[in-house]
Amino acid sequence: MIAEKFPELDALEPDQQLELASELAKVALRSQNAPVLSATTLELMEERLDYFLSHPKTGVRWEDLRTQKRA
């Protein structure tokens, strides 16, 4: 995983990690090889992020979700 190369990411608060993920996604979308996402999809992603930031206890950790999916 790429994140393992940056142990300082663990020091970020969860909301900071999500903000970083959002910023990285925006950078990736500017790439020539980026997948095309509709304005509706981008709006939905922003709404979901805003909701999570306002209600952080409603989320599920990625590790937990991955474990559930493999079970």
GURONU-966984 format. One record per atom (N, C-alpha, C): residue number from 0; residue in one letter; chain; x, y, z. Coordinates in steps of 0.2 Angstrom, whole numbers. Layout:
<atoms>
<atom><num>NUM</num><residuo>A</residuo><cadena>A</cadena><X>X</X><Y>Y</Y><Z>Z</Z></atom>
...
</atoms>
This chain:
<atoms>
<atom><num>0</num><residuo>M</residuo><cadena>A</cadena><X>4</X><Y>-6</Y><Z>0</Z></atom>
<atom><num>0</num><residuo>M</residuo><cadena>A</cadena><X>0</X><Y>0</Y><Z>0</Z></atom>
<atom><num>0</num><residuo>M</residuo><cadena>A</cadena><X>4</X><Y>6</Y><Z>0</Z></atom>
<atom><num>1</num><residuo>I</residuo><cadena>A</cadena><X>2</X><Y>11</Y><Z>-3</Z></atom>
<atom><num>1</num><residuo>I</residuo><cadena>A</cadena><X>6</X><Y>18</Y><Z>-3</Z></atom>
<atom><num>1</num><residuo>I</residuo><cadena>A</cadena><X>6</X><Y>21</Y><Z>3</Z></atom>
<atom><num>2</num><residuo>A</residuo><cadena>A</cadena><X>0</X><Y>21</Y><Z>7</Z></atom>
<atom><num>2</num><residuo>A</residuo><cadena>A</cadena><X>0</X><Y>24</Y><Z>14</Z></atom>
<atom><num>2</num><residuo>A</residuo><cadena>A</cadena><X>5</X><Y>21</Y><Z>18</Z></atom>
<atom><num>3</num><residuo>E</residuo><cadena>A</cadena><X>7</X><Y>15</Y><Z>18</Z></atom>
<atom><num>3</num><residuo>E</residuo><cadena>A</cadena><X>12</X><Y>12</Y><Z>22</Z></atom>
<atom><num>3</num><residuo>E</residuo><cadena>A</cadena><X>19</X><Y>16</Y><Z>21</Z></atom>
<atom><num>4</num><residuo>K</residuo><cadena>A</cadena><X>20</X><Y>19</Y><Z>16</Z></atom>
<atom><num>4</num><residuo>K</residuo><cadena>A</cadena><X>26</X><Y>23</Y><Z>14</Z></atom>
<atom><num>4</num><residuo>K</residuo><cadena>A</cadena><X>26</X><Y>30</Y><Z>18</Z></atom>
<atom><num>5</num><residuo>F</residuo><cadena>A</cadena><X>20</X><Y>32</Y><Z>21</Z></atom>
<atom><num>5</num><residuo>F</residuo><cadena>A</cadena><X>19</X><Y>38</Y><Z>24</Z></atom>
<atom><num>5</num><residuo>F</residuo><cadena>A</cadena><X>17</X><Y>37</Y><Z>31</Z></atom>
<atom><num>6</num><residuo>P</residuo><cadena>A</cadena><X>21</X><Y>35</Y><Z>36</Z></atom>
<atom><num>6</num><residuo>P</residuo><cadena>A</cadena><X>18</X><Y>33</Y><Z>42</Z></atom>
<atom><num>6</num><residuo>P</residuo><cadena>A</cadena><X>15</X><Y>40</Y><Z>46</Z></atom>
<atom><num>7</num><residuo>E</residuo><cadena>A</cadena><X>17</X><Y>46</Y><Z>44</Z></atom>
<atom><num>7</num><residuo>E</residuo><cadena>A</cadena><X>15</X><Y>52</Y><Z>47</Z></atom>
<atom><num>7</num><residuo>E</residuo><cadena>A</cadena><X>7</X><Y>53</Y><Z>46</Z></atom>
<atom><num>8</num><residuo>L</residuo><cadena>A</cadena><X>4</X><Y>49</Y><Z>41</Z></atom>
<atom><num>8</num><residuo>L</residuo><cadena>A</cadena><X>-3</X><Y>49</Y><Z>40</Z></atom>
<atom><num>8</num><residuo>L</residuo><cadena>A</cadena><X>-7</X><Y>47</Y><Z>46</Z></atom>
<atom><num>9</num><residuo>D</residuo><cadena>A</cadena><X>-4</X><Y>42</Y><Z>49</Z></atom>
<atom><num>9</num><residuo>D</residuo><cadena>A</cadena><X>-7</X><Y>40</Y><Z>55</Z></atom>
<atom><num>9</num><residuo>D</residuo><cadena>A</cadena><X>-8</X><Y>45</Y><Z>61</Z></atom>
<atom><num>10</num><residuo>A</residuo><cadena>A</cadena><X>-4</X><Y>50</Y><Z>61</Z></atom>
<atom><num>10</num><residuo>A</residuo><cadena>A</cadena><X>-4</X><Y>56</Y><Z>65</Z></atom>
<atom><num>10</num><residuo>A</residuo><cadena>A</cadena><X>-10</X><Y>61</Y><Z>64</Z></atom>
<atom><num>11</num><residuo>L</residuo><cadena>A</cadena><X>-13</X><Y>60</Y><Z>58</Z></atom>
<atom><num>11</num><residuo>L</residuo><cadena>A</cadena><X>-18</X><Y>65</Y><Z>56</Z></atom>
<atom><num>11</num><residuo>L</residuo><cadena>A</cadena><X>-25</X><Y>63</Y><Z>59</Z></atom>
<atom><num>12</num><residuo>E</residuo><cadena>A</cadena><X>-29</X><Y>67</Y><Z>61</Z></atom>
<atom><num>12</num><residuo>E</residuo><cadena>A</cadena><X>-35</X><Y>66</Y><Z>64</Z></atom>
<atom><num>12</num><residuo>E</residuo><cadena>A</cadena><X>-40</X><Y>63</Y><Z>58</Z></atom>
<atom><num>13</num><residuo>P</residuo><cadena>A</cadena><X>-45</X><Y>59</Y><Z>59</Z></atom>
<atom><num>13</num><residuo>P</residuo><cadena>A</cadena><X>-49</X><Y>56</Y><Z>54</Z></atom>
<atom><num>13</num><residuo>P</residuo><cadena>A</cadena><X>-52</X><Y>61</Y><Z>49</Z></atom>
<atom><num>14</num><residuo>D</residuo><cadena>A</cadena><X>-54</X><Y>67</Y><Z>51</Z></atom>
<atom><num>14</num><residuo>D</residuo><cadena>A</cadena><X>-56</X><Y>72</Y><Z>47</Z></atom>
<atom><num>14</num><residuo>D</residuo><cadena>A</cadena><X>-51</X><Y>75</Y><Z>42</Z></atom>
<atom><num>15</num><residuo>Q</residuo><cadena>A</cadena><X>-45</X><Y>75</Y><Z>45</Z></atom>
<atom><num>15</num><residuo>Q</residuo><cadena>A</cadena><X>-39</X><Y>77</Y><Z>41</Z></atom>
<atom><num>15</num><residuo>Q</residuo><cadena>A</cadena><X>-38</X><Y>72</Y><Z>35</Z></atom>
<atom><num>16</num><residuo>Q</residuo><cadena>A</cadena><X>-38</X><Y>66</Y><Z>37</Z></atom>
<atom><num>16</num><residuo>Q</residuo><cadena>A</cadena><X>-37</X><Y>60</Y><Z>33</Z></atom>
<atom><num>16</num><residuo>Q</residuo><cadena>A</cadena><X>-42</X><Y>61</Y><Z>27</Z></atom>
<atom><num>17</num><residuo>L</residuo><cadena>A</cadena><X>-48</X><Y>62</Y><Z>29</Z></atom>
<atom><num>17</num><residuo>L</residuo><cadena>A</cadena><X>-53</X><Y>62</Y><Z>24</Z></atom>
<atom><num>17</num><residuo>L</residuo><cadena>A</cadena><X>-52</X><Y>68</Y><Z>19</Z></atom>
<atom><num>18</num><residuo>E</residuo><cadena>A</cadena><X>-50</X><Y>74</Y><Z>22</Z></atom>
<atom><num>18</num><residuo>E</residuo><cadena>A</cadena><X>-49</X><Y>80</Y><Z>18</Z></atom>
<atom><num>18</num><residuo>E</residuo><cadena>A</cadena><X>-43</X><Y>78</Y><Z>13</Z></atom>
<atom><num>19</num><residuo>L</residuo><cadena>A</cadena><X>-38</X><Y>75</Y><Z>16</Z></atom>
<atom><num>19</num><residuo>L</residuo><cadena>A</cadena><X>-32</X><Y>73</Y><Z>11</Z></atom>
<atom><num>19</num><residuo>L</residuo><cadena>A</cadena><X>-35</X><Y>69</Y><Z>6</Z></atom>
<atom><num>20</num><residuo>A</residuo><cadena>A</cadena><X>-39</X><Y>64</Y><Z>7</Z></atom>
<atom><num>20</num><residuo>A</residuo><cadena>A</cadena><X>-41</X><Y>59</Y><Z>2</Z></atom>
<atom><num>20</num><residuo>A</residuo><cadena>A</cadena><X>-45</X><Y>63</Y><Z>-3</Z></atom>
<atom><num>21</num><residuo>S</residuo><cadena>A</cadena><X>-49</X><Y>68</Y><Z>-1</Z></atom>
<atom><num>21</num><residuo>S</residuo><cadena>A</cadena><X>-53</X><Y>72</Y><Z>-6</Z></atom>
<atom><num>21</num><residuo>S</residuo><cadena>A</cadena><X>-48</X><Y>76</Y><Z>-10</Z></atom>
<atom><num>22</num><residuo>E</residuo><cadena>A</cadena><X>-43</X><Y>79</Y><Z>-7</Z></atom>
<atom><num>22</num><residuo>E</residuo><cadena>A</cadena><X>-39</X><Y>83</Y><Z>-11</Z></atom>
<atom><num>22</num><residuo>E</residuo><cadena>A</cadena><X>-35</X><Y>79</Y><Z>-16</Z></atom>
<atom><num>23</num><residuo>L</residuo><cadena>A</cadena><X>-33</X><Y>73</Y><Z>-14</Z></atom>
<atom><num>23</num><residuo>L</residuo><cadena>A</cadena><X>-29</X><Y>68</Y><Z>-18</Z></atom>
<atom><num>23</num><residuo>L</residuo><cadena>A</cadena><X>-34</X><Y>66</Y><Z>-24</Z></atom>
<atom><num>24</num><residuo>A</residuo><cadena>A</cadena><X>-40</X><Y>65</Y><Z>-23</Z></atom>
<atom><num>24</num><residuo>A</residuo><cadena>A</cadena><X>-45</X><Y>63</Y><Z>-28</Z></atom>
<atom><num>24</num><residuo>A</residuo><cadena>A</cadena><X>-45</X><Y>68</Y><Z>-33</Z></atom>
<atom><num>25</num><residuo>K</residuo><cadena>A</cadena><X>-46</X><Y>75</Y><Z>-31</Z></atom>
<atom><num>25</num><residuo>K</residuo><cadena>A</cadena><X>-46</X><Y>80</Y><Z>-35</Z></atom>
<atom><num>25</num><residuo>K</residuo><cadena>A</cadena><X>-40</X><Y>81</Y><Z>-40</Z></atom>
<atom><num>26</num><residuo>V</residuo><cadena>A</cadena><X>-34</X><Y>80</Y><Z>-37</Z></atom>
<atom><num>26</num><residuo>V</residuo><cadena>A</cadena><X>-28</X><Y>80</Y><Z>-41</Z></atom>
<atom><num>26</num><residuo>V</residuo><cadena>A</cadena><X>-28</X><Y>74</Y><Z>-46</Z></atom>
<atom><num>27</num><residuo>A</residuo><cadena>A</cadena><X>-30</X><Y>68</Y><Z>-44</Z></atom>
<atom><num>27</num><residuo>A</residuo><cadena>A</cadena><X>-30</X><Y>63</Y><Z>-49</Z></atom>
<atom><num>27</num><residuo>A</residuo><cadena>A</cadena><X>-35</X><Y>64</Y><Z>-54</Z></atom>
<atom><num>28</num><residuo>L</residuo><cadena>A</cadena><X>-41</X><Y>67</Y><Z>-53</Z></atom>
<atom><num>28</num><residuo>L</residuo><cadena>A</cadena><X>-46</X><Y>69</Y><Z>-58</Z></atom>
<atom><num>28</num><residuo>L</residuo><cadena>A</cadena><X>-43</X><Y>74</Y><Z>-63</Z></atom>
<atom><num>29</num><residuo>R</residuo><cadena>A</cadena><X>-38</X><Y>77</Y><Z>-62</Z></atom>
<atom><num>29</num><residuo>R</residuo><cadena>A</cadena><X>-36</X><Y>82</Y><Z>-66</Z></atom>
<atom><num>29</num><residuo>R</residuo><cadena>A</cadena><X>-31</X><Y>79</Y><Z>-71</Z></atom>
<atom><num>30</num><residuo>S</residuo><cadena>A</cadena><X>-29</X><Y>73</Y><Z>-70</Z></atom>
<atom><num>30</num><residuo>S</residuo><cadena>A</cadena><X>-24</X><Y>69</Y><Z>-74</Z></atom>
<atom><num>30</num><residuo>S</residuo><cadena>A</cadena><X>-28</X><Y>67</Y><Z>-81</Z></atom>
<atom><num>31</num><residuo>Q</residuo><cadena>A</cadena><X>-24</X><Y>67</Y><Z>-86</Z></atom>
<atom><num>31</num><residuo>Q</residuo><cadena>A</cadena><X>-26</X><Y>65</Y><Z>-93</Z></atom>
<atom><num>31</num><residuo>Q</residuo><cadena>A</cadena><X>-29</X><Y>58</Y><Z>-93</Z></atom>
<atom><num>32</num><residuo>N</residuo><cadena>A</cadena><X>-27</X><Y>54</Y><Z>-89</Z></atom>
<atom><num>32</num><residuo>N</residuo><cadena>A</cadena><X>-30</X><Y>47</Y><Z>-88</Z></atom>
<atom><num>32</num><residuo>N</residuo><cadena>A</cadena><X>-35</X><Y>46</Y><Z>-83</Z></atom>
<atom><num>33</num><residuo>A</residuo><cadena>A</cadena><X>-38</X><Y>51</Y><Z>-80</Z></atom>
<atom><num>33</num><residuo>A</residuo><cadena>A</cadena><X>-43</X><Y>51</Y><Z>-75</Z></atom>
<atom><num>33</num><residuo>A</residuo><cadena>A</cadena><X>-49</X><Y>48</Y><Z>-78</Z></atom>
<atom><num>34</num><residuo>P</residuo><cadena>A</cadena><X>-53</X><Y>44</Y><Z>-74</Z></atom>
<atom><num>34</num><residuo>P</residuo><cadena>A</cadena><X>-60</X><Y>42</Y><Z>-76</Z></atom>
<atom><num>34</num><residuo>P</residuo><cadena>A</cadena><X>-64</X><Y>48</Y><Z>-76</Z></atom>
<atom><num>35</num><residuo>V</residuo><cadena>A</cadena><X>-69</X><Y>48</Y><Z>-80</Z></atom>
<atom><num>35</num><residuo>V</residuo><cadena>A</cadena><X>-74</X><Y>53</Y><Z>-81</Z></atom>
<atom><num>35</num><residuo>V</residuo><cadena>A</cadena><X>-79</X><Y>52</Y><Z>-76</Z></atom>
<atom><num>36</num><residuo>L</residuo><cadena>A</cadena><X>-80</X><Y>57</Y><Z>-72</Z></atom>
<atom><num>36</num><residuo>L</residuo><cadena>A</cadena><X>-85</X><Y>57</Y><Z>-67</Z></atom>
<atom><num>36</num><residuo>L</residuo><cadena>A</cadena><X>-90</X><Y>62</Y><Z>-68</Z></atom>
<atom><num>37</num><residuo>S</residuo><cadena>A</cadena><X>-97</X><Y>61</Y><Z>-68</Z></atom>
<atom><num>37</num><residuo>S</residuo><cadena>A</cadena><X>-102</X><Y>66</Y><Z>-70</Z></atom>
<atom><num>37</num><residuo>S</residuo><cadena>A</cadena><X>-102</X><Y>71</Y><Z>-64</Z></atom>
<atom><num>38</num><residuo>A</residuo><cadena>A</cadena><X>-105</X><Y>77</Y><Z>-66</Z></atom>
<atom><num>38</num><residuo>A</residuo><cadena>A</cadena><X>-106</X><Y>82</Y><Z>-60</Z></atom>
<atom><num>38</num><residuo>A</residuo><cadena>A</cadena><X>-110</X><Y>79</Y><Z>-55</Z></atom>
<atom><num>39</num><residuo>T</residuo><cadena>A</cadena><X>-115</X><Y>75</Y><Z>-57</Z></atom>
<atom><num>39</num><residuo>T</residuo><cadena>A</cadena><X>-120</X><Y>72</Y><Z>-52</Z></atom>
<atom><num>39</num><residuo>T</residuo><cadena>A</cadena><X>-116</X><Y>68</Y><Z>-47</Z></atom>
<atom><num>40</num><residuo>T</residuo><cadena>A</cadena><X>-111</X><Y>64</Y><Z>-50</Z></atom>
<atom><num>40</num><residuo>T</residuo><cadena>A</cadena><X>-107</X><Y>59</Y><Z>-45</Z></atom>
<atom><num>40</num><residuo>T</residuo><cadena>A</cadena><X>-103</X><Y>63</Y><Z>-41</Z></atom>
<atom><num>41</num><residuo>L</residuo><cadena>A</cadena><X>-99</X><Y>68</Y><Z>-43</Z></atom>
<atom><num>41</num><residuo>L</residuo><cadena>A</cadena><X>-95</X><Y>72</Y><Z>-39</Z></atom>
<atom><num>41</num><residuo>L</residuo><cadena>A</cadena><X>-99</X><Y>76</Y><Z>-34</Z></atom>
<atom><num>42</num><residuo>E</residuo><cadena>A</cadena><X>-105</X><Y>78</Y><Z>-35</Z></atom>
<atom><num>42</num><residuo>E</residuo><cadena>A</cadena><X>-109</X><Y>82</Y><Z>-31</Z></atom>
<atom><num>42</num><residuo>E</residuo><cadena>A</cadena><X>-111</X><Y>77</Y><Z>-25</Z></atom>
<atom><num>43</num><residuo>L</residuo><cadena>A</cadena><X>-113</X><Y>71</Y><Z>-27</Z></atom>
<atom><num>43</num><residuo>L</residuo><cadena>A</cadena><X>-115</X><Y>66</Y><Z>-22</Z></atom>
<atom><num>43</num><residuo>L</residuo><cadena>A</cadena><X>-109</X><Y>64</Y><Z>-17</Z></atom>
<atom><num>44</num><residuo>M</residuo><cadena>A</cadena><X>-103</X><Y>63</Y><Z>-20</Z></atom>
<atom><num>44</num><residuo>M</residuo><cadena>A</cadena><X>-97</X><Y>62</Y><Z>-16</Z></atom>
<atom><num>44</num><residuo>M</residuo><cadena>A</cadena><X>-96</X><Y>67</Y><Z>-11</Z></atom>
<atom><num>45</num><residuo>E</residuo><cadena>A</cadena><X>-97</X><Y>74</Y><Z>-13</Z></atom>
<atom><num>45</num><residuo>E</residuo><cadena>A</cadena><X>-96</X><Y>79</Y><Z>-9</Z></atom>
<atom><num>45</num><residuo>E</residuo><cadena>A</cadena><X>-101</X><Y>79</Y><Z>-3</Z></atom>
<atom><num>46</num><residuo>E</residuo><cadena>A</cadena><X>-107</X><Y>78</Y><Z>-5</Z></atom>
<atom><num>46</num><residuo>E</residuo><cadena>A</cadena><X>-113</X><Y>78</Y><Z>0</Z></atom>
<atom><num>46</num><residuo>E</residuo><cadena>A</cadena><X>-111</X><Y>72</Y><Z>5</Z></atom>
<atom><num>47</num><residuo>R</residuo><cadena>A</cadena><X>-109</X><Y>66</Y><Z>3</Z></atom>
<atom><num>47</num><residuo>R</residuo><cadena>A</cadena><X>-107</X><Y>61</Y><Z>8</Z></atom>
<atom><num>47</num><residuo>R</residuo><cadena>A</cadena><X>-102</X><Y>63</Y><Z>12</Z></atom>
<atom><num>48</num><residuo>L</residuo><cadena>A</cadena><X>-97</X><Y>66</Y><Z>9</Z></atom>
<atom><num>48</num><residuo>L</residuo><cadena>A</cadena><X>-91</X><Y>68</Y><Z>13</Z></atom>
<atom><num>48</num><residuo>L</residuo><cadena>A</cadena><X>-93</X><Y>73</Y><Z>19</Z></atom>
<atom><num>49</num><residuo>D</residuo><cadena>A</cadena><X>-97</X><Y>78</Y><Z>16</Z></atom>
<atom><num>49</num><residuo>D</residuo><cadena>A</cadena><X>-100</X><Y>83</Y><Z>21</Z></atom>
<atom><num>49</num><residuo>D</residuo><cadena>A</cadena><X>-104</X><Y>80</Y><Z>27</Z></atom>
<atom><num>50</num><residuo>Y</residuo><cadena>A</cadena><X>-108</X><Y>75</Y><Z>25</Z></atom>
<atom><num>50</num><residuo>Y</residuo><cadena>A</cadena><X>-112</X><Y>72</Y><Z>30</Z></atom>
<atom><num>50</num><residuo>Y</residuo><cadena>A</cadena><X>-108</X><Y>68</Y><Z>35</Z></atom>
<atom><num>51</num><residuo>F</residuo><cadena>A</cadena><X>-103</X><Y>65</Y><Z>32</Z></atom>
<atom><num>51</num><residuo>F</residuo><cadena>A</cadena><X>-98</X><Y>61</Y><Z>37</Z></atom>
<atom><num>51</num><residuo>F</residuo><cadena>A</cadena><X>-95</X><Y>66</Y><Z>41</Z></atom>
<atom><num>52</num><residuo>L</residuo><cadena>A</cadena><X>-92</X><Y>71</Y><Z>39</Z></atom>
<atom><num>52</num><residuo>L</residuo><cadena>A</cadena><X>-88</X><Y>76</Y><Z>43</Z></atom>
<atom><num>52</num><residuo>L</residuo><cadena>A</cadena><X>-93</X><Y>79</Y><Z>48</Z></atom>
<atom><num>53</num><residuo>S</residuo><cadena>A</cadena><X>-99</X><Y>79</Y><Z>47</Z></atom>
<atom><num>53</num><residuo>S</residuo><cadena>A</cadena><X>-104</X><Y>82</Y><Z>52</Z></atom>
<atom><num>53</num><residuo>S</residuo><cadena>A</cadena><X>-106</X><Y>76</Y><Z>57</Z></atom>
<atom><num>54</num><residuo>H</residuo><cadena>A</cadena><X>-106</X><Y>70</Y><Z>55</Z></atom>
<atom><num>54</num><residuo>H</residuo><cadena>A</cadena><X>-108</X><Y>64</Y><Z>59</Z></atom>
<atom><num>54</num><residuo>H</residuo><cadena>A</cadena><X>-103</X><Y>59</Y><Z>58</Z></atom>
<atom><num>55</num><residuo>P</residuo><cadena>A</cadena><X>-97</X><Y>60</Y><Z>61</Z></atom>
<atom><num>55</num><residuo>P</residuo><cadena>A</cadena><X>-92</X><Y>55</Y><Z>60</Z></atom>
<atom><num>55</num><residuo>P</residuo><cadena>A</cadena><X>-93</X><Y>48</Y><Z>63</Z></atom>
<atom><num>56</num><residuo>K</residuo><cadena>A</cadena><X>-97</X><Y>48</Y><Z>68</Z></atom>
<atom><num>56</num><residuo>K</residuo><cadena>A</cadena><X>-99</X><Y>41</Y><Z>71</Z></atom>
<atom><num>56</num><residuo>K</residuo><cadena>A</cadena><X>-103</X><Y>37</Y><Z>67</Z></atom>
<atom><num>57</num><residuo>T</residuo><cadena>A</cadena><X>-106</X><Y>39</Y><Z>61</Z></atom>
<atom><num>57</num><residuo>T</residuo><cadena>A</cadena><X>-110</X><Y>35</Y><Z>57</Z></atom>
<atom><num>57</num><residuo>T</residuo><cadena>A</cadena><X>-106</X><Y>31</Y><Z>52</Z></atom>
<atom><num>58</num><residuo>G</residuo><cadena>A</cadena><X>-99</X><Y>33</Y><Z>52</Z></atom>
<atom><num>58</num><residuo>G</residuo><cadena>A</cadena><X>-95</X><Y>30</Y><Z>47</Z></atom>
<atom><num>58</num><residuo>G</residuo><cadena>A</cadena><X>-92</X><Y>23</Y><Z>49</Z></atom>
<atom><num>59</num><residuo>V</residuo><cadena>A</cadena><X>-90</X><Y>19</Y><Z>44</Z></atom>
<atom><num>59</num><residuo>V</residuo><cadena>A</cadena><X>-86</X><Y>13</Y><Z>45</Z></atom>
<atom><num>59</num><residuo>V</residuo><cadena>A</cadena><X>-79</X><Y>13</Y><Z>43</Z></atom>
<atom><num>60</num><residuo>R</residuo><cadena>A</cadena><X>-75</X><Y>11</Y><Z>47</Z></atom>
<atom><num>60</num><residuo>R</residuo><cadena>A</cadena><X>-68</X><Y>11</Y><Z>45</Z></atom>
<atom><num>60</num><residuo>R</residuo><cadena>A</cadena><X>-66</X><Y>7</Y><Z>39</Z></atom>
<atom><num>61</num><residuo>W</residuo><cadena>A</cadena><X>-62</X><Y>9</Y><Z>35</Z></atom>
<atom><num>61</num><residuo>W</residuo><cadena>A</cadena><X>-61</X><Y>5</Y><Z>29</Z></atom>
<atom><num>61</num><residuo>W</residuo><cadena>A</cadena><X>-58</X><Y>-2</Y><Z>31</Z></atom>
<atom><num>62</num><residuo>E</residuo><cadena>A</cadena><X>-54</X><Y>-3</Y><Z>36</Z></atom>
<atom><num>62</num><residuo>E</residuo><cadena>A</cadena><X>-52</X><Y>-9</Y><Z>38</Z></atom>
<atom><num>62</num><residuo>E</residuo><cadena>A</cadena><X>-58</X><Y>-14</Y><Z>40</Z></atom>
<atom><num>63</num><residuo>D</residuo><cadena>A</cadena><X>-62</X><Y>-11</Y><Z>43</Z></atom>
<atom><num>63</num><residuo>D</residuo><cadena>A</cadena><X>-68</X><Y>-15</Y><Z>46</Z></atom>
<atom><num>63</num><residuo>D</residuo><cadena>A</cadena><X>-72</X><Y>-17</Y><Z>40</Z></atom>
<atom><num>64</num><residuo>L</residuo><cadena>A</cadena><X>-73</X><Y>-13</Y><Z>35</Z></atom>
<atom><num>64</num><residuo>L</residuo><cadena>A</cadena><X>-77</X><Y>-14</Y><Z>29</Z></atom>
<atom><num>64</num><residuo>L</residuo><cadena>A</cadena><X>-74</X><Y>-20</Y><Z>25</Z></atom>
<atom><num>65</num><residuo>R</residuo><cadena>A</cadena><X>-68</X><Y>-19</Y><Z>24</Z></atom>
<atom><num>65</num><residuo>R</residuo><cadena>A</cadena><X>-64</X><Y>-24</Y><Z>20</Z></atom>
<atom><num>65</num><residuo>R</residuo><cadena>A</cadena><X>-64</X><Y>-31</Y><Z>24</Z></atom>
<atom><num>66</num><residuo>T</residuo><cadena>A</cadena><X>-64</X><Y>-31</Y><Z>30</Z></atom>
<atom><num>66</num><residuo>T</residuo><cadena>A</cadena><X>-64</X><Y>-37</Y><Z>34</Z></atom>
<atom><num>66</num><residuo>T</residuo><cadena>A</cadena><X>-71</X><Y>-40</Y><Z>33</Z></atom>
<atom><num>67</num><residuo>Q</residuo><cadena>A</cadena><X>-77</X><Y>-36</Y><Z>34</Z></atom>
<atom><num>67</num><residuo>Q</residuo><cadena>A</cadena><X>-84</X><Y>-39</Y><Z>33</Z></atom>
<atom><num>67</num><residuo>Q</residuo><cadena>A</cadena><X>-85</X><Y>-41</Y><Z>26</Z></atom>
<atom><num>68</num><residuo>K</residuo><cadena>A</cadena><X>-82</X><Y>-38</Y><Z>21</Z></atom>
<atom><num>68</num><residuo>K</residuo><cadena>A</cadena><X>-83</X><Y>-40</Y><Z>14</Z></atom>
<atom><num>68</num><residuo>K</residuo><cadena>A</cadena><X>-79</X><Y>-47</Y><Z>13</Z></atom>
<atom><num>69</num><residuo>R</residuo><cadena>A</cadena><X>-74</X><Y>-48</Y><Z>16</Z></atom>
<atom><num>69</num><residuo>R</residuo><cadena>A</cadena><X>-70</X><Y>-54</Y><Z>15</Z></atom>
<atom><num>69</num><residuo>R</residuo><cadena>A</cadena><X>-73</X><Y>-60</Y><Z>19</Z></atom>
<atom><num>70</num><residuo>A</residuo><cadena>A</cadena><X>-77</X><Y>-59</Y><Z>24</Z></atom>
<atom><num>70</num><residuo>A</residuo><cadena>A</cadena><X>-80</X><Y>-64</Y><Z>28</Z></atom>
<atom><num>70</num><residuo>A</residuo><cadena>A</cadena><X>-86</X><Y>-67</Y><Z>24</Z></atom>
</atoms>
